[in-house]
Amino acid sequence: MATSRKAARRRIHARIRKKVNGTAERPRLAVHFSGRHVYAQAIDDDAARTLAAASTLQIDGKHVANRASAEQVGRVIAEKLRAQNVEQVVFDRGGFIYHGKVKALADAARAGGLQF
């Protein structure tokens, strides 16, 4: 039985989520990529609430899910979290391979002052 790429990614993400958990002091930085947009959100899993969110929907310009837009989203989410005095996060790559857009977003968030 062949599995689709989406099903494989969901299976990998479920395996990651068993180990990765966010708290108020160290929220989970979850990323998602659709065909057109890049999304990132900081989640406190203990209280089940989102502390901050950023996406290409909030950034002006052409909406393309590429490395440049992922870097912009990484910078924006880092600014929002630093404004809330959050410096450490747990990175949840969402089942995506840590390469390309995921790495660009992570590096931009680190450059913005987040530690993970």
Backbone torsions as a table, in degrees:
resi	resn	phi	psi	omega
1	MET	NA	123.6	-179.7
2	ALA	-85.5	140.2	176.7
3	THR	-107.3	149.5	179.3
4	SER	-80.3	165.3	178.4
5	ARG	-63.0	-37.5	179.9
6	LYS	-65.2	-42.8	178.5
7	ALA	-65.3	-39.1	178.3
8	ALA	-64.9	-42.4	179.1
9	ARG	-63.8	-40.8	178.5
10	ARG	-64.4	-38.1	178.3
11	ARG	-65.6	-43.0	178.3
12	ILE	-65.1	-41.8	179.7
13	HIS	-63.1	-39.3	178.2
14	ALA	-63.2	-38.0	178.6
15	ARG	-67.5	-38.6	178.2
16	ILE	-66.8	-41.7	-176.2
17	ARG	-66.7	-19.2	175.2
18	LYS	-65.4	-30.4	-174.5
19	LYS	-101.0	-27.6	-173.8
20	VAL	-99.9	125.5	-179.9
21	ASN	-140.1	137.9	-178.8
22	GLY	-103.8	146.2	175.8
23	THR	-122.4	178.2	179.2
24	ALA	-67.0	-36.5	-179.3
25	GLU	-77.3	-33.4	-178.1
26	ARG	-136.7	82.7	-176.1
27	PRO	-72.1	163.7	177.7
28	ARG	-87.4	122.7	177.1
29	LEU	-92.6	99.0	-176.6
30	ALA	-96.0	135.7	178.7
31	VAL	-118.6	150.5	176.6
32	HIS	-146.7	144.1	178.9
33	PHE	-127.5	122.5	170.1
34	SER	-98.2	-174.7	179.2
35	GLY	-67.4	-21.4	-173.0
36	ARG	-121.7	-20.8	-172.6
37	HIS	-132.7	160.6	175.8
38	VAL	-119.6	130.8	-178.9
39	TYR	-125.2	142.9	173.2
40	ALA	-143.3	139.9	176.5
41	GLN	-146.8	145.4	177.4
42	ALA	-100.0	123.0	-170.8
43	ILE	-122.0	131.2	170.2
44	ASP	-93.8	102.3	-175.9
45	ASP	-71.3	-26.4	179.0
46	ASP	-65.1	-43.8	179.9
47	ALA	-94.1	-4.7	-179.5
48	ALA	55.9	51.6	177.2
49	ARG	-142.9	153.7	179.2
50	THR	-90.0	125.8	179.9
51	LEU	-83.8	-39.5	179.3
52	ALA	-155.2	152.7	178.7
53	ALA	-144.5	150.2	176.5
54	ALA	-148.0	148.2	177.5
55	SER	-156.5	171.2	177.2
56	THR	-71.1	-13.0	175.7
57	LEU	-65.4	-28.9	-178.2
58	GLN	-89.0	-14.3	-176.7
59	ILE	-96.8	133.0	179.8
60	ASP	-70.7	154.3	178.3
61	GLY	115.0	-172.8	-178.9
62	LYS	-71.4	136.2	-178.8
63	HIS	-90.8	101.8	177.5
64	VAL	-137.0	135.2	179.2
65	ALA	-86.5	80.7	178.1
66	ASN	-126.5	-175.8	-176.8
67	ARG	-63.1	-40.4	-178.4
68	ALA	-62.6	-43.7	179.2
69	SER	-70.9	-32.0	176.6
70	ALA	-65.5	-38.2	176.5
71	GLU	-64.0	-41.8	178.4
72	GLN	-61.7	-44.3	179.7
73	VAL	-64.3	-39.7	177.4
74	GLY	-61.3	-41.3	177.7
75	ARG	-66.1	-42.5	-178.2
76	VAL	-65.1	-45.0	-179.3
77	ILE	-66.3	-34.6	177.6
78	ALA	-65.6	-41.8	177.8
79	GLU	-61.8	-44.6	-178.5
80	LYS	-64.2	-40.9	-179.4
81	LEU	-72.3	-37.5	177.8
82	ARG	-64.7	-33.1	177.1
83	ALA	-66.0	-25.6	178.0
84	GLN	-95.5	11.2	179.9
85	ASN	62.7	35.0	175.1
86	VAL	-106.1	121.3	-178.2
87	GLU	-113.2	-24.5	-178.1
88	GLN	-115.4	136.7	177.3
89	VAL	-135.0	165.0	171.9
90	VAL	-107.4	124.8	-174.8
91	PHE	-86.0	125.3	177.0
92	ASP	-114.8	104.5	-175.2
93	ARG	-76.6	-2.5	172.8
94	GLY	69.1	24.1	-179.9
95	GLY	86.6	-4.6	177.7
96	PHE	-83.0	152.3	178.3
97	ILE	-70.2	138.3	-179.7
98	TYR	-75.6	80.0	-177.0
99	HIS	-164.3	149.7	174.6
100	GLY	68.9	-117.7	-175.7
101	LYS	-63.5	-39.8	-178.9
102	VAL	-64.7	-45.3	179.8
103	LYS	-66.3	-39.5	179.1
104	ALA	-62.8	-43.3	178.4
105	LEU	-64.9	-43.3	-179.4
106	ALA	-64.6	-44.1	179.6
107	ASP	-64.3	-39.2	178.3
108	ALA	-67.1	-37.7	177.4
109	ALA	-66.5	-39.4	176.5
110	ARG	-64.9	-41.3	178.5
111	ALA	-65.2	-27.5	177.6
112	GLY	-78.7	-3.3	175.6
113	GLY	111.8	0.0	179.4
114	LEU	-83.5	147.4	178.5
115	GLN	-116.5	128.0	173.1
116	PHE	-161.2	NA	NA
